[in-house]
Amino acid sequence: MSSSSPLVLDHVIGGNRLVYAHPTVPNVFIHAIGSVCVVTDMKDLHNQQFFRQHDEDISAICVSQHILVTGQFGTRGTHDPHAPICVWSLKSNELLYTLRKHMQGVRSLAISQDERFVISGGDDNLICVWDLKTGTLLSSQSFTNTVTSVGISVVEQQGPTSTATTHKGAQFRRASNPSYTVFAASGSNIYSFEVSFSVASQSYTLSRPDTAGLPSTGFVRAYKCLSIIGNDVVAGTESGEIVIYSLQNKVYRMHRRTTSGTVKTLCGNAGQQVNQIVVGGGHGTIVLLEGRDTRYDIVDQVDLPCGGDIHCISQSSPTTFAILSSRGCVYTFDTSQDPSTISLVLQSPISPLTNCLFLEELGSDLVCVTSPVDIQLWDLNEYERLLSIDLPTSEITSAAFGLVVGKRPDDEKAAGVRIAQRDDEAKKAVSTVPGILVGMKNGEIRGYDVKSGELMWKFSAHRGSVSSLTIARTLILSGGEDGAVRCWSSRTLEKLCEFADHSKRVTSVLFDNESVSMGHSCSLDRCVQSYEFEEDKKVNMHQKEVGGFTALVQKKDGERELITGSVNGVVSVWDCDCPDSVFAFDIKACICSMSLSGNGKYLAIGTEFGDVLLFATADFKIVLPPASVLRPSARAAPQTYSTKLSSLAPCFDSRGHAHSGPVSSLQWTPDCKQLISVGEDSGIFIWNCFDD
């Protein structure tokens, strides 16, 4: 295992909030996935660049020719939820500045055309002006409502244009001392103020904000987005209108109804004769308007093929726009053709992901992920979604993959509980197919055909949700919210045995490495149980004083000890012959998921803070600590209980953090060279694991 960088982020799939077209490179898009900002080449999806410094979901992005600016939601785990802004060089991928002022979250960002100033608006009702020459705060203004959108424009040139030298790999182009006009949408008002150079102080100053002129009566709107297009300031309202203001005179010019719901995003192109405005909002309709000043006409309307709301629009070329829908689909919208055309270029998961499964029988490149509302099958070679199954009736709470009985004839679906009794020869003749098993919140276990996505069968398994599920050979093992552990035949769907020893939700079940006739379970009741299915009895139990168990795996060599993770961050190793744990250490964060590599050498752990940790099982030496090492204010670095680790000197890779929320599931690839992690940020993260 490489000591310097054991896990390297190779690829990410996801991003359902923000997407922006690269300002200079065609077919390249910038999108946010959890706490990672990703630059993806749509012609080669294997080509991705990552910008990682945030510790929460990225909430705002703006991009210029050389500069990328990203803002985030407020950091959890601190008394004051700081929301830093990161300024990056697009050329070198290097972090130039970290700007700190906002609290709770950054809602909007804008960068001036000459890359001199960045404007930010936040959930703390602040608007800030940042000087990119020095990376300092020029000034800030407080409003009574959240600043939902901002824009900045150069309005006056006071000297010849000059080009500055590069700074940390980024080139800043600016005039000598231009003036700027800034617009901000906050509540039911559009504010404007000037950023101008003061000869007396030899520095830039910020004027007091003025309210843009509105009709004297009868015009009250809540503004959700804003964009400066040519000499027009275009704002979108909650009532589905666009409102035009004059950039120079700062007065209202006109308004026009464009959508039936809120205008969530808009973008435009300033032409010599007319301006183009592309508007998106509720109900998945793109509206194209053309005009200028007091006259804008709707010239085209296009419905998104996938439906859903439109979250983000950005300009890719003078006539091409990138569209992101709430269904996780990225489209290109070409206005140069008549009628305008729309093309799908990228798909992403949109809901928090809860499970990740490798379909080894179908190929090493196929992975299945589940959310509470759907099942998705992804090809990790082409990064393409092959199948999506929606489940509108109940939430998915657990999942497994294996060979199960196929779809039954209609006359054998009596109450959907079990197959009718047959003789031994008939049972042996039952055909099996690769199936995805999902445990449901309503207590059902359902089987879906991997190839067609068709529901093959379902039966009631538990009172309350099916909280854990696994399959091996001819057996299915399930654990429920009711504390019960039940073993089922995967051929007949009959219940073979049942154990009701847990008093709280069963969080994990697994079959023993040596014999499929044995199984293990752990629960929030702080107990680990072991069972013998053929004899229908419990054979062992381990218990700890505090901290319910959340995850369970078993070592593949030696004494084949059980390894548990708990809500209080303790990793414990249990030997069947000892009632107490033989080894334990504390990572100081709730453990959400665990996965052991196929060769048994490495243990991966996912935490509630989005950390992915990697341990060598031979001596449990940590090789990738959590990002808490980088963020000590949020939580402490790992500590150990065992004296065996007293000489531990952990090394860490600062790029080892990607998720912005709990890591709900981890899965190793069959060759143990890659680790897949999914979480509540809806991202699928693929890590390369370098093994020396």
Secondary structure, DSSP 8 states (H G I E B T S, - for coil): --SS-SEEEEEEE---S-EEE-SSSTTEEEEEETTEEEEEETTEEEEEEEEE--SS-EEEEEE-SSEEEEEEB--TTSSS-B--EEEEETTT--EEEEE---BSBEEEEEE-TTS-EEEEEETTSEEEEEETTTTEEEEEEE-SS-EEEEEEEEEE--S-EEEEEEETTEEEEEESS-EEEEEEEETTEEEEEEEEEETTTTEEEE---EE-B--SSS----EEEEEEETTEEEEEETTSEEEEEETTT-BEEEEEE--SS-EEEEEEEE-SS-EEEEEEEGGGEEEEEEEETTEEEEEEEEE-TT-S-EEEEEEEETTEEEEEETTSEEEEEE-SSSS-EEEEEEE---S---EEEE-GGG-TTEEEEE-SSEEEEEETTTTEEEEEEE--SS-EEEEEEEEEE----GGG-GGGT------HHHHHT--EEEEEEEEETTSEEEEEETTT--EEEEEE--SS-EEEEEEETTEEEEEETTS-EEEEETTT--EEEEE---SS-EEEEEE-SS-TTEEEEEETTSEEEEEETTTTEEEEEEE-SS--EEEEEE-SSTT--EEEEETTSEEEEE-TT-SS-SEEEE-SS-EEEEEE-TTS-EEEEEETTSBEEEEETTTTEEEE--GGGT-TTTS---EESSGGGTT------TT-B--SS-EEEEEE-TTSSEEEEEETT--EEEEEE---
